[in-house]
């Protein structure tokens, strides 16, 4: 039988919407005349991306990539690989990577370096959340929604073993038994 963890709401749907609106205003200010390429890192960022682009309401291109760290479970093994690379050519383009969470920072560090080899005009990072208590490599997050405590979070696209991505808010798992 699948156990039901105890969840507590960290950010309501309204708080998330306000953060998305603020981020969109910052990004629009910087990219309104740049026709940027937004690259969403699957799977967790799909809900955030969908809300962000509609709030941006700007000419832009969307690409998807999927990365994976070796090993299973919540602890990253530290080795990242590209499962699905972007399809489009980003040479000379202004790129904005869209993430749902920066945890250790290893995925973002790897992916930003991977993209820079494709010779874009610029690469910046937008993440809905950051968990500074878990940082292993320092990453500059150019556009950050909110900081989260050292708890496992789910909802708004973010999963726990593929569960809870559908929740409209962001919740913390209080009891993982
Ligand atoms: C999450 C998140 C980031 C990564 C961050 O993806 O979307 O890509 O972990 O972790 P890090 O900073 O420790 O590298 P996850 O591997 O959970 O995959 P998913 O988005 O498909 O659920």
Backbone and ligand atoms as CSV (ligand in chain L), in Angstrom:
chain,resi,resn,atom,element,x,y,z
A,1,UNK,N,N,0.842,-1.199,0.000
A,1,UNK,CA,C,0.000,0.000,0.000
A,1,UNK,C,C,0.879,1.251,0.000
A,2,UNK,N,N,0.453,2.263,-0.783
A,2,UNK,CA,C,1.224,3.506,-0.861
A,2,UNK,C,C,0.921,4.352,0.373
A,3,UNK,N,N,1.980,4.777,1.059
A,3,UNK,CA,C,1.756,5.572,2.277
A,3,UNK,C,C,1.393,7.001,1.894
A,4,UNK,N,N,0.629,7.644,2.760
A,4,UNK,CA,C,0.208,9.020,2.524
A,4,UNK,C,C,0.994,9.947,3.435
A,5,UNK,N,N,1.951,10.687,2.892
A,5,UNK,CA,C,2.712,11.590,3.749
A,5,UNK,C,C,1.870,12.782,4.195
A,6,UNK,N,N,2.252,13.357,5.314
A,6,UNK,CA,C,1.553,14.556,5.796
A,6,UNK,C,C,2.137,15.768,5.062
A,7,UNK,N,N,1.236,16.555,4.439
A,7,UNK,CA,C,1.672,17.721,3.661
A,7,UNK,C,C,1.185,19.002,4.327
A,8,UNK,N,N,2.013,20.034,4.315
A,8,UNK,CA,C,1.550,21.338,4.807
A,8,UNK,C,C,1.841,22.394,3.739
A,9,UNK,N,N,0.906,23.311,3.557
A,9,UNK,CA,C,1.036,24.307,2.490
A,9,UNK,C,C,2.119,25.328,2.839
A,10,UNK,N,N,3.080,25.471,1.922
A,10,UNK,CA,C,4.150,26.480,2.084
A,10,UNK,C,C,3.807,27.753,1.332
A,11,UNK,N,N,3.308,27.584,0.087
A,11,UNK,CA,C,2.924,28.728,-0.739
A,11,UNK,C,C,1.577,28.405,-1.386
A,12,UNK,N,N,0.623,29.296,-1.206
A,12,UNK,CA,C,-0.690,29.100,-1.818
A,12,UNK,C,C,-0.621,29.405,-3.314
A,13,UNK,N,N,-1.657,28.993,-4.026
A,13,UNK,CA,C,-1.725,29.286,-5.466
A,13,UNK,C,C,-1.659,30.790,-5.701
A,14,UNK,N,N,-2.266,31.569,-4.813
A,14,UNK,CA,C,-2.259,33.040,-4.962
A,14,UNK,C,C,-0.848,33.594,-4.771
A,15,UNK,N,N,-0.129,33.062,-3.798
A,15,UNK,CA,C,1.252,33.529,-3.572
A,15,UNK,C,C,2.141,33.167,-4.752
A,16,UNK,N,N,1.929,31.977,-5.310
A,16,UNK,CA,C,2.721,31.569,-6.474
A,16,UNK,C,C,2.402,32.484,-7.664
A,17,UNK,N,N,1.121,32.760,-7.856
A,17,UNK,CA,C,0.721,33.631,-8.984
A,17,UNK,C,C,1.359,35.014,-8.851
A,18,UNK,N,N,1.438,35.522,-7.622
A,18,UNK,CA,C,2.054,36.838,-7.405
A,18,UNK,C,C,3.549,36.790,-7.733
A,19,UNK,N,N,4.201,35.681,-7.363
A,19,UNK,CA,C,5.632,35.533,-7.663
A,19,UNK,C,C,5.852,35.434,-9.175
A,20,UNK,N,N,4.996,34.694,-9.856
A,20,UNK,CA,C,5.116,34.546,-11.316
A,20,UNK,C,C,4.929,35.901,-11.996
A,21,UNK,N,N,3.984,36.670,-11.493
A,21,UNK,CA,C,3.718,37.996,-12.060
A,21,UNK,C,C,4.948,38.905,-11.893
A,22,UNK,N,N,5.545,38.864,-10.710
A,22,UNK,CA,C,6.734,39.683,-10.446
A,22,UNK,C,C,7.888,39.256,-11.353
A,23,UNK,N,N,8.112,37.950,-11.450
A,23,UNK,CA,C,9.190,37.451,-12.310
A,23,UNK,C,C,8.957,37.847,-13.766
A,24,UNK,N,N,7.713,37.721,-14.223
A,24,UNK,CA,C,7.392,38.067,-15.615
A,24,UNK,C,C,7.680,39.542,-15.879
A,25,UNK,N,N,7.400,40.394,-14.911
A,25,UNK,CA,C,7.660,41.838,-15.091
A,25,UNK,C,C,9.169,42.081,-15.221
A,26,UNK,N,N,9.960,41.384,-14.397
A,26,UNK,CA,C,11.426,41.542,-14.461
A,26,UNK,C,C,11.959,41.028,-15.800
A,27,UNK,N,N,11.468,39.871,-16.226
A,27,UNK,CA,C,11.944,39.261,-17.477
A,27,UNK,C,C,11.500,40.099,-18.676
A,28,UNK,N,N,10.289,40.600,-18.641
A,28,UNK,CA,C,9.787,41.428,-19.746
A,28,UNK,C,C,10.636,42.684,-19.898
A,29,UNK,N,N,10.985,43.283,-18.767
A,29,UNK,CA,C,11.840,44.489,-18.778
A,29,UNK,C,C,13.166,44.202,-19.502
A,30,UNK,N,N,13.742,43.013,-19.269
A,30,UNK,CA,C,15.062,42.687,-19.826
A,30,UNK,C,C,15.022,42.054,-21.213
A,31,UNK,N,N,13.903,41.446,-21.589
A,31,UNK,CA,C,13.872,40.641,-22.825
A,31,UNK,C,C,12.822,41.097,-23.845
A,32,UNK,N,N,12.149,42.208,-23.598
A,32,UNK,CA,C,11.014,42.570,-24.448
A,32,UNK,C,C,11.392,42.733,-25.920
A,33,UNK,N,N,12.654,43.097,-26.194
A,33,UNK,CA,C,13.071,43.306,-27.584
A,33,UNK,C,C,14.088,42.250,-28.037
A,34,UNK,N,N,14.161,41.126,-27.328
A,34,UNK,CA,C,15.229,40.146,-27.613
A,34,UNK,C,C,14.733,38.823,-28.207
A,35,UNK,N,N,13.454,38.629,-28.337
A,35,UNK,CA,C,12.909,37.365,-28.831
A,35,UNK,C,C,13.664,36.177,-28.215
A,36,UNK,N,N,13.608,36.037,-26.889
A,36,UNK,CA,C,14.430,35.024,-26.215
A,36,UNK,C,C,13.961,33.592,-26.486
A,37,UNK,N,N,14.862,32.645,-26.177
A,37,UNK,CA,C,14.502,31.226,-26.178
A,37,UNK,C,C,14.380,30.806,-24.721
A,38,UNK,N,N,13.196,30.398,-24.311
A,38,UNK,CA,C,13.007,29.878,-22.956
A,38,UNK,C,C,13.186,28.364,-23.000
A,39,UNK,N,N,14.097,27.855,-22.190
A,39,UNK,CA,C,14.342,26.410,-22.167
A,39,UNK,C,C,13.893,25.871,-20.824
A,40,UNK,N,N,12.836,25.080,-20.854
A,40,UNK,CA,C,12.307,24.506,-19.621
A,40,UNK,C,C,12.940,23.145,-19.384
A,41,UNK,N,N,13.342,22.913,-18.145
A,41,UNK,CA,C,13.941,21.630,-17.773
A,41,UNK,C,C,12.826,20.729,-17.233
A,42,UNK,N,N,12.549,19.667,-17.992
A,42,UNK,CA,C,11.486,18.722,-17.614
A,42,UNK,C,C,11.915,17.846,-16.445
A,43,UNK,N,N,10.972,17.269,-15.683
A,43,UNK,CA,C,9.557,17.527,-15.926
A,43,UNK,C,C,9.029,18.664,-15.055
A,44,UNK,N,N,9.676,18.903,-13.931
A,44,UNK,CA,C,9.082,19.730,-12.879
A,44,UNK,C,C,8.672,21.135,-13.268
A,45,UNK,N,N,9.305,21.699,-14.331
A,45,UNK,CA,C,9.049,23.112,-14.627
A,45,UNK,C,C,7.860,23.348,-15.545
A,46,UNK,N,N,7.135,22.270,-15.920
A,46,UNK,CA,C,6.111,22.468,-16.956
A,46,UNK,C,C,4.977,23.378,-16.514
A,47,UNK,N,N,4.581,23.324,-15.263
A,47,UNK,CA,C,3.472,24.178,-14.798
A,47,UNK,C,C,3.943,25.633,-14.717
A,48,UNK,N,N,5.127,25.816,-14.147
A,48,UNK,CA,C,5.695,27.160,-14.020
A,48,UNK,C,C,5.863,27.792,-15.396
A,49,UNK,N,N,6.422,27.045,-16.354
A,49,UNK,CA,C,6.630,27.581,-17.702
A,49,UNK,C,C,5.309,28.034,-18.317
A,50,UNK,N,N,4.285,27.193,-18.163
A,50,UNK,CA,C,2.991,27.499,-18.781
A,50,UNK,C,C,2.418,28.803,-18.221
A,51,UNK,N,N,2.540,29.008,-16.925
A,51,UNK,CA,C,2.035,30.247,-16.329
A,51,UNK,C,C,2.931,31.428,-16.684
A,52,UNK,N,N,4.251,31.194,-16.673
A,52,UNK,CA,C,5.197,32.282,-16.924
A,52,UNK,C,C,5.041,32.852,-18.338
A,53,UNK,N,N,4.961,31.986,-19.359
A,53,UNK,CA,C,4.897,32.512,-20.737
A,53,UNK,C,C,3.595,33.270,-20.983
A,54,UNK,N,N,2.508,32.823,-20.334
A,54,UNK,CA,C,1.243,33.545,-20.543
A,54,UNK,C,C,1.264,34.892,-19.837
A,55,UNK,N,N,1.954,34.940,-18.705
A,55,UNK,CA,C,2.097,36.206,-17.996
A,55,UNK,C,C,3.048,37.134,-18.765
A,56,UNK,N,N,4.084,36.547,-19.401
A,56,UNK,CA,C,5.043,37.347,-20.175
A,56,UNK,C,C,4.375,37.973,-21.400
A,57,UNK,N,N,3.618,37.128,-22.121
A,57,UNK,CA,C,2.904,37.606,-23.307
A,57,UNK,C,C,3.835,38.381,-24.251
A,58,UNK,N,N,4.973,37.757,-24.563
A,58,UNK,CA,C,6.020,38.349,-25.398
A,58,UNK,C,C,6.347,37.398,-26.545
A,59,UNK,N,N,6.888,37.904,-27.665
A,59,UNK,CA,C,7.418,36.974,-28.674
A,59,UNK,C,C,8.596,36.211,-28.085
A,60,UNK,N,N,8.528,34.896,-28.112
A,60,UNK,CA,C,9.624,34.060,-27.589
A,60,UNK,C,C,9.505,32.659,-28.177
A,61,UNK,N,N,10.592,31.900,-28.055
A,61,UNK,CA,C,10.618,30.507,-28.512
A,61,UNK,C,C,10.709,29.621,-27.280
A,62,UNK,N,N,10.082,28.450,-27.347
A,62,UNK,CA,C,10.128,27.523,-26.214
A,62,UNK,C,C,10.829,26.238,-26.624
A,63,UNK,N,N,11.736,25.793,-25.783
A,63,UNK,CA,C,12.417,24.510,-25.985
A,63,UNK,C,C,12.331,23.726,-24.677
A,64,UNK,N,N,12.433,22.418,-24.804
A,64,UNK,CA,C,12.421,21.559,-23.623
A,64,UNK,C,C,13.676,20.698,-23.596
A,65,UNK,N,N,14.167,20.468,-22.394
A,65,UNK,CA,C,15.269,19.531,-22.212
A,65,UNK,C,C,14.945,18.684,-20.986
A,66,UNK,N,N,15.488,17.495,-20.960
A,66,UNK,CA,C,15.323,16.643,-19.772
A,66,UNK,C,C,16.685,16.136,-19.335
A,67,UNK,N,N,16.952,16.293,-18.081
A,67,UNK,CA,C,18.233,15.899,-17.505
A,67,UNK,C,C,17.973,14.856,-16.441
A,68,UNK,N,N,19.004,14.123,-16.129
A,68,UNK,CA,C,18.835,13.113,-15.096
A,68,UNK,C,C,20.126,12.965,-14.313
A,69,UNK,N,N,19.976,12.793,-13.007
A,69,UNK,CA,C,21.172,12.474,-12.230
A,69,UNK,C,C,21.203,10.970,-12.041
A,70,UNK,N,N,22.384,10.420,-12.089
A,70,UNK,CA,C,22.516,8.973,-11.919
A,70,UNK,C,C,22.018,8.577,-10.540
A,71,UNK,N,N,21.447,7.402,-10.444
A,71,UNK,CA,C,20.982,6.927,-9.143
A,71,UNK,C,C,19.532,7.312,-8.922
A,72,UNK,N,N,18.981,6.813,-7.857
A,72,UNK,CA,C,17.572,7.033,-7.545
A,72,UNK,C,C,17.434,7.733,-6.208
A,73,UNK,N,N,16.189,8.064,-5.887
A,73,UNK,CA,C,15.906,8.654,-4.583
A,73,UNK,C,C,16.080,10.154,-4.589
A,74,UNK,N,N,15.991,10.742,-3.421
A,74,UNK,CA,C,15.982,12.192,-3.311
A,74,UNK,C,C,17.386,12.776,-3.285
A,75,UNK,N,N,18.366,11.955,-2.957
A,75,UNK,CA,C,19.731,12.464,-2.908
A,75,UNK,C,C,20.351,12.318,-4.296
A,76,UNK,N,N,20.777,13.438,-4.853
A,76,UNK,CA,C,21.426,13.399,-6.161
A,76,UNK,C,C,22.766,12.698,-6.037
A,77,UNK,N,N,23.064,11.864,-7.040
A,77,UNK,CA,C,24.366,11.187,-7.027
A,77,UNK,C,C,25.458,12.106,-7.564
A,78,UNK,N,N,25.051,13.260,-8.096
A,78,UNK,CA,C,26.028,14.262,-8.494
A,78,UNK,C,C,26.468,14.199,-9.937
A,79,UNK,N,N,26.126,13.155,-10.650
A,79,UNK,CA,C,26.510,13.049,-12.065
A,79,UNK,C,C,25.258,13.262,-12.906
A,80,UNK,N,N,25.324,14.249,-13.756
A,80,UNK,CA,C,24.140,14.625,-14.538
A,80,UNK,C,C,24.352,14.199,-15.986
A,81,UNK,N,N,23.277,13.786,-16.643
A,81,UNK,CA,C,23.373,13.507,-18.083
A,81,UNK,C,C,22.146,14.084,-18.784
A,82,UNK,N,N,22.284,14.341,-20.087
A,82,UNK,CA,C,21.182,14.864,-20.887
A,82,UNK,C,C,20.355,13.693,-21.388
A,83,UNK,N,N,19.104,13.626,-20.985
A,83,UNK,CA,C,18.203,12.566,-21.453
A,83,UNK,C,C,17.570,13.001,-22.773
A,84,UNK,N,N,17.155,14.276,-22.823
A,84,UNK,CA,C,16.565,14.835,-24.046
A,84,UNK,C,C,17.131,16.238,-24.227
A,85,UNK,N,N,17.819,16.458,-25.329
A,85,UNK,CA,C,18.406,17.782,-25.561
A,85,UNK,C,C,17.400,18.664,-26.306
A,86,UNK,N,N,17.670,19.967,-26.328
A,86,UNK,CA,C,16.797,20.881,-27.074
A,86,UNK,C,C,16.876,20.561,-28.563
A,87,UNK,N,N,15.804,20.906,-29.286
A,87,UNK,CA,C,15.742,20.618,-30.732
A,87,UNK,C,C,16.257,21.793,-31.555
A,88,UNK,N,N,15.986,23.010,-31.100
A,88,UNK,CA,C,16.298,24.191,-31.907
A,88,UNK,C,C,17.751,24.639,-31.774
A,89,UNK,N,N,18.157,25.515,-32.727
A,89,UNK,CA,C,19.500,26.086,-32.728
A,89,UNK,C,C,19.470,27.369,-31.894
A,90,UNK,N,N,20.337,27.464,-30.894
A,90,UNK,CA,C,20.331,28.656,-30.033
A,90,UNK,C,C,21.555,29.542,-30.264
A,91,UNK,N,N,22.344,29.226,-31.301
A,91,UNK,CA,C,23.538,30.036,-31.586
A,91,UNK,C,C,23.123,31.493,-31.809
A,92,UNK,N,N,23.746,32.400,-31.052
A,92,UNK,CA,C,23.451,33.819,-31.195
A,92,UNK,C,C,22.161,34.291,-30.540
A,93,UNK,N,N,21.438,33.378,-29.895
A,93,UNK,CA,C,20.147,33.737,-29.282
A,93,UNK,C,C,20.307,34.022,-27.788
A,94,UNK,N,N,19.363,34.785,-27.274
A,94,UNK,CA,C,19.329,35.061,-25.837
A,94,UNK,C,C,18.481,33.977,-25.157
A,95,UNK,N,N,19.129,33.226,-24.274
A,95,UNK,CA,C,18.508,32.033,-23.689
A,95,UNK,C,C,18.176,32.264,-22.212
A,96,UNK,N,N,16.996,31.831,-21.821
A,96,UNK,CA,C,16.611,31.864,-20.411
A,96,UNK,C,C,16.178,30.452,-20.003
A,97,UNK,N,N,16.926,29.862,-19.088
A,97,UNK,CA,C,16.595,28.527,-18.588
A,97,UNK,C,C,15.534,28.665,-17.489
A,98,UNK,N,N,14.508,27.836,-17.580
A,98,UNK,CA,C,13.401,27.894,-16.627
A,98,UNK,C,C,13.389,26.613,-15.790
A,99,UNK,N,N,13.610,26.773,-14.512
A,99,UNK,CA,C,13.650,25.637,-13.569
A,99,UNK,C,C,12.570,25.802,-12.495
A,100,UNK,N,N,12.175,24.690,-11.929
A,100,UNK,CA,C,11.228,24.740,-10.804
A,100,UNK,C,C,11.962,24.854,-9.473
A,101,UNK,N,N,13.128,24.195,-9.375
A,101,UNK,CA,C,13.851,24.244,-8.102
A,101,UNK,C,C,15.361,24.099,-8.320
A,102,UNK,N,N,16.110,24.887,-7.570
A,102,UNK,CA,C,17.558,24.701,-7.486
A,102,UNK,C,C,17.814,24.116,-6.103
A,103,UNK,N,N,18.343,22.916,-6.094
A,103,UNK,CA,C,18.557,22.208,-4.832
A,103,UNK,C,C,20.069,22.215,-4.548
A,104,UNK,N,N,20.792,21.196,-4.990
A,104,UNK,CA,C,22.256,21.229,-4.819
A,104,UNK,C,C,22.904,22.229,-5.784
A,105,UNK,N,N,22.218,22.524,-6.888
A,105,UNK,CA,C,22.785,23.398,-7.926
A,105,UNK,C,C,23.523,22.629,-9.008
A,106,UNK,N,N,23.688,21.327,-8.824
A,106,UNK,CA,C,24.483,20.519,-9.760
A,106,UNK,C,C,23.840,20.441,-11.145
A,107,UNK,N,N,22.507,20.283,-11.175
A,107,UNK,CA,C,21.816,20.187,-12.466
A,107,UNK,C,C,21.961,21.484,-13.248
A,108,UNK,N,N,21.706,22.603,-12.584
A,108,UNK,CA,C,21.766,23.906,-13.264
A,108,UNK,C,C,23.189,24.200,-13.740
A,109,UNK,N,N,24.166,23.901,-12.906
A,109,UNK,CA,C,25.562,24.164,-13.289
A,109,UNK,C,C,25.909,23.375,-14.556
A,110,UNK,N,N,25.574,22.096,-14.525
A,110,UNK,CA,C,25.849,21.230,-15.679
A,110,UNK,C,C,25.139,21.756,-16.931
A,111,UNK,N,N,23.857,22.100,-16.785
A,111,UNK,CA,C,23.058,22.448,-17.960
A,111,UNK,C,C,23.484,23.801,-18.548
A,112,UNK,N,N,23.807,24.756,-17.690
A,112,UNK,CA,C,24.252,26.064,-18.194
A,112,UNK,C,C,25.554,25.894,-18.986
A,113,UNK,N,N,26.458,25.053,-18.481
A,113,UNK,CA,C,27.718,24.810,-19.208
A,113,UNK,C,C,27.447,24.084,-20.527
A,114,UNK,N,N,26.523,23.143,-20.503
A,114,UNK,CA,C,26.124,22.408,-21.716
A,114,UNK,C,C,25.592,23.384,-22.774
A,115,UNK,N,N,24.750,24.319,-22.353
A,115,UNK,CA,C,24.148,25.265,-23.304
A,115,UNK,C,C,25.174,26.257,-23.842
A,116,UNK,N,N,26.110,26.668,-22.995
A,116,UNK,CA,C,27.112,27.656,-23.444
A,116,UNK,C,C,27.947,27.121,-24.605
A,117,UNK,N,N,28.093,25.790,-24.674
A,117,UNK,CA,C,28.841,25.196,-25.796
A,117,UNK,C,C,28.111,25.401,-27.119
A,118,UNK,N,N,26.830,25.705,-27.056
A,118,UNK,CA,C,26.047,25.920,-28.281
A,118,UNK,C,C,26.111,27.383,-28.740
A,119,UNK,N,N,26.945,28.164,-28.100
A,119,UNK,CA,C,27.233,29.561,-28.477
A,119,UNK,C,C,26.026,30.500,-28.529
A,120,UNK,N,N,25.216,30.516,-27.500
A,120,UNK,CA,C,24.129,31.509,-27.450
A,120,UNK,C,C,24.711,32.902,-27.193
A,121,UNK,N,N,23.937,33.947,-27.477
A,121,UNK,CA,C,24.391,35.319,-27.198
A,121,UNK,C,C,24.484,35.539,-25.686
A,122,UNK,N,N,23.553,34.938,-24.941
A,122,UNK,CA,C,23.568,35.035,-23.478
A,122,UNK,C,C,22.778,33.869,-22.913
A,123,UNK,N,N,23.090,33.507,-21.669
A,123,UNK,CA,C,22.311,32.477,-20.970
A,123,UNK,C,C,22.059,32.961,-19.557
A,124,UNK,N,N,20.797,32.999,-19.164
A,124,UNK,CA,C,20.451,33.345,-17.786
A,124,UNK,C,C,19.534,32.263,-17.221
A,125,UNK,N,N,19.346,32.347,-15.906
A,125,UNK,CA,C,18.586,31.309,-15.199
A,125,UNK,C,C,17.432,31.926,-14.419
A,126,UNK,N,N,16.260,31.338,-14.606
A,126,UNK,CA,C,15.082,31.718,-13.830
A,126,UNK,C,C,14.616,30.469,-13.082
A,127,UNK,N,N,14.487,30.565,-11.762
A,127,UNK,CA,C,13.966,29.417,-11.015
A,127,UNK,C,C,12.841,29.868,-10.099
A,128,UNK,N,N,11.787,29.068,-10.067
A,128,UNK,CA,C,10.677,29.410,-9.176
A,128,UNK,C,C,11.126,29.347,-7.727
A,129,UNK,N,N,11.927,28.317,-7.388
A,129,UNK,CA,C,12.357,28.175,-5.989
A,129,UNK,C,C,13.849,27.868,-5.892
A,130,UNK,N,N,14.377,28.166,-4.716
A,130,UNK,CA,C,15.781,27.866,-4.403
A,130,UNK,C,C,15.807,27.332,-2.970
A,131,UNK,N,N,16.651,26.314,-2.751
A,131,UNK,CA,C,16.763,25.730,-1.410
A,131,UNK,C,C,18.216,25.901,-0.943
A,132,UNK,N,N,18.541,27.093,-0.418
A,132,UNK,CA,C,19.951,27.403,-0.109
A,132,UNK,C,C,20.584,26.468,0.901
A,133,UNK,N,N,19.778,25.838,1.745
A,133,UNK,CA,C,20.334,24.923,2.741
A,133,UNK,C,C,20.997,23.705,2.108
A,134,UNK,N,N,20.705,23.461,0.829
A,134,UNK,CA,C,21.217,22.256,0.167
A,134,UNK,C,C,22.312,22.554,-0.860
A,135,UNK,N,N,22.677,23.817,-0.996
A,135,UNK,CA,C,23.629,24.215,-2.031
A,135,UNK,C,C,24.948,23.438,-1.943
A,136,UNK,N,N,25.359,22.875,-3.075
A,136,UNK,CA,C,26.700,22.267,-3.173
A,136,UNK,C,C,27.592,23.090,-4.089
A,137,UNK,N,N,26.980,23.640,-5.144
A,137,UNK,CA,C,27.726,24.547,-6.023
A,137,UNK,C,C,26.935,25.841,-6.128
A,138,UNK,N,N,27.630,26.950,-6.014
A,138,UNK,CA,C,26.976,28.263,-6.029
A,138,UNK,C,C,26.530,28.584,-7.445
A,139,UNK,N,N,25.246,28.882,-7.588
A,139,UNK,CA,C,24.678,29.215,-8.889
A,139,UNK,C,C,24.049,30.604,-8.787
A,140,UNK,N,N,24.316,31.451,-9.753
A,140,UNK,CA,C,23.638,32.752,-9.790
A,140,UNK,C,C,22.262,32.562,-10.407
A,141,UNK,N,N,21.238,32.812,-9.614
A,141,UNK,CA,C,19.869,32.726,-10.137
A,141,UNK,C,C,19.457,34.150,-10.495
A,142,UNK,N,N,19.315,34.399,-11.804
A,142,UNK,CA,C,19.056,35.767,-12.257
A,142,UNK,C,C,17.646,36.220,-11.912
A,143,UNK,N,N,16.698,35.281,-11.927
A,143,UNK,CA,C,15.303,35.595,-11.596
A,143,UNK,C,C,14.807,34.493,-10.659
A,144,UNK,N,N,14.560,34.856,-9.408
A,144,UNK,CA,C,14.156,33.861,-8.401
A,144,UNK,C,C,12.784,34.193,-7.821
A,145,UNK,N,N,11.931,33.154,-7.777
A,145,UNK,CA,C,10.601,33.336,-7.198
A,145,UNK,C,C,10.658,33.383,-5.686
A,146,UNK,N,N,10.976,32.269,-5.062
A,146,UNK,CA,C,11.033,32.238,-3.599
A,146,UNK,C,C,12.043,31.229,-3.080
A,147,UNK,N,N,12.484,31.494,-1.867
A,147,UNK,CA,C,13.399,30.598,-1.171
A,147,UNK,C,C,12.563,29.627,-0.350
A,148,UNK,N,N,12.985,28.356,-0.349
A,148,UNK,CA,C,12.223,27.358,0.415
A,148,UNK,C,C,13.106,26.777,1.526
A,149,UNK,N,N,12.466,26.354,2.623
A,149,UNK,CA,C,13.227,25.767,3.735
A,149,UNK,C,C,13.750,24.379,3.376
A,150,UNK,N,N,14.543,23.821,4.262
A,150,UNK,CA,C,15.169,22.521,4.014
A,150,UNK,C,C,14.167,21.392,4.241
A,151,UNK,N,N,13.140,21.374,3.406
A,151,UNK,CA,C,12.119,20.324,3.467
A,151,UNK,C,C,11.861,19.865,2.048
A,152,UNK,N,N,11.412,18.630,1.887
A,152,UNK,CA,C,11.077,18.166,0.557
A,152,UNK,C,C,9.757,18.800,0.160
A,153,UNK,N,N,9.709,19.420,-1.031
A,153,UNK,CA,C,8.477,20.102,-1.445
A,153,UNK,C,C,7.857,19.429,-2.662
A,154,UNK,N,N,6.540,19.588,-2.767
A,154,UNK,CA,C,5.784,19.008,-3.879
A,154,UNK,C,C,4.719,20.004,-4.336
A,155,UNK,N,N,4.180,19.734,-5.532
A,155,UNK,CA,C,3.083,20.540,-6.057
A,155,UNK,C,C,3.562,21.529,-7.098
A,156,UNK,N,N,2.613,22.079,-7.863
A,156,UNK,CA,C,2.893,23.056,-8.918
A,156,UNK,C,C,3.985,22.494,-9.856
A,157,UNK,N,N,3.854,21.215,-10.181
A,157,UNK,CA,C,4.797,20.556,-11.095
A,157,UNK,C,C,5.850,19.715,-10.411
A,158,UNK,N,N,6.094,19.980,-9.135
A,158,UNK,CA,C,7.187,19.297,-8.419
A,158,UNK,C,C,6.662,18.000,-7.795
A,159,UNK,N,N,7.440,16.937,-7.960
A,159,UNK,CA,C,6.959,15.611,-7.542
A,159,UNK,C,C,7.708,15.041,-6.352
A,160,UNK,N,N,7.107,14.003,-5.821
A,160,UNK,CA,C,7.766,13.101,-4.867
A,160,UNK,C,C,7.511,11.708,-5.411
A,161,UNK,N,N,8.539,11.115,-6.026
A,161,UNK,CA,C,8.376,9.836,-6.720
A,161,UNK,C,C,7.197,9.872,-7.695
A,162,UNK,N,N,7.140,10.937,-8.489
A,162,UNK,CA,C,6.114,11.144,-9.528
A,162,UNK,C,C,4.717,11.462,-8.971
A,163,UNK,N,N,4.597,11.658,-7.695
A,163,UNK,CA,C,3.291,12.004,-7.116
A,163,UNK,C,C,3.228,13.509,-6.850
A,164,UNK,N,N,2.017,14.033,-6.796
A,164,UNK,CA,C,1.699,15.392,-6.325
A,164,UNK,C,C,2.049,16.525,-7.285
A,165,UNK,N,N,2.457,16.221,-8.536
A,165,UNK,CA,C,2.772,17.320,-9.457
A,165,UNK,C,C,1.534,18.184,-9.724
A,166,UNK,N,N,0.334,17.586,-9.598
A,166,UNK,CA,C,-0.914,18.255,-9.980
A,166,UNK,C,C,-1.403,19.280,-8.953
A,167,UNK,N,N,-0.827,19.302,-7.773
A,167,UNK,CA,C,-1.331,20.219,-6.744
A,167,UNK,C,C,-1.170,21.672,-7.200
A,168,UNK,N,N,-2.158,22.522,-6.966
A,168,UNK,CA,C,-2.074,23.917,-7.423
A,168,UNK,C,C,-1.193,24.795,-6.539
A,169,UNK,N,N,-0.845,24.278,-5.355
A,169,UNK,CA,C,0.007,25.035,-4.432
A,169,UNK,C,C,1.301,24.257,-4.189
A,170,UNK,N,N,2.198,24.838,-3.389
A,170,UNK,CA,C,3.444,24.141,-3.045
A,170,UNK,C,C,3.368,23.737,-1.586
A,171,UNK,N,N,3.586,22.448,-1.338
A,171,UNK,CA,C,3.462,21.910,0.021
A,171,UNK,C,C,4.763,21.243,0.453
A,172,UNK,N,N,4.986,21.230,1.752
A,172,UNK,CA,C,6.153,20.553,2.320
A,172,UNK,C,C,5.719,19.201,2.849
A,173,UNK,N,N,6.561,18.210,2.662
A,173,UNK,CA,C,6.310,16.899,3.257
A,173,UNK,C,C,6.825,16.935,4.679
A,174,UNK,N,N,5.915,16.802,5.624
A,174,UNK,CA,C,6.280,16.908,7.038
A,174,UNK,C,C,6.671,15.564,7.617
A,175,UNK,N,N,6.164,14.512,6.984
A,175,UNK,CA,C,6.354,13.184,7.545
A,175,UNK,C,C,6.540,12.237,6.372
A,176,UNK,N,N,7.755,11.743,6.175
A,176,UNK,CA,C,8.047,10.932,4.989
A,176,UNK,C,C,7.910,9.440,5.234
A,177,UNK,N,N,7.364,9.069,6.375
A,177,UNK,CA,C,7.274,7.633,6.680
A,177,UNK,C,C,6.205,6.963,5.837
L,1,LIG,C1,C,14.673,18.662,-10.066
L,1,LIG,C2,C,14.595,20.071,-10.604
L,1,LIG,C3,C,15.978,20.340,-11.082
L,1,LIG,C4,C,16.835,19.489,-10.176
L,1,LIG,C5,C,17.488,20.334,-9.153
L,1,LIG,O1,O,14.473,17.756,-11.097
L,1,LIG,O2,O,13.643,20.184,-11.631
L,1,LIG,O3,O,16.146,19.983,-12.434
L,1,LIG,O4,O,15.989,18.531,-9.536
L,1,LIG,O5,O,18.306,19.562,-8.309
L,1,LIG,P1,P,19.824,19.888,-8.053
L,1,LIG,O6,O,19.945,21.393,-7.864
L,1,LIG,O7,O,20.148,19.130,-6.791
L,1,LIG,O8,O,20.622,19.412,-9.209
L,1,LIG,P2,P,14.250,16.194,-10.824
L,1,LIG,O9,O,15.569,15.492,-10.954
L,1,LIG,O10,O,13.505,16.013,-9.548
L,1,LIG,O11,O,13.377,15.750,-12.055
L,1,LIG,P3,P,11.853,16.127,-12.438
L,1,LIG,O12,O,11.835,17.626,-12.658
L,1,LIG,O13,O,11.614,15.356,-13.685
L,1,LIG,O14,O,10.971,15.714,-11.301
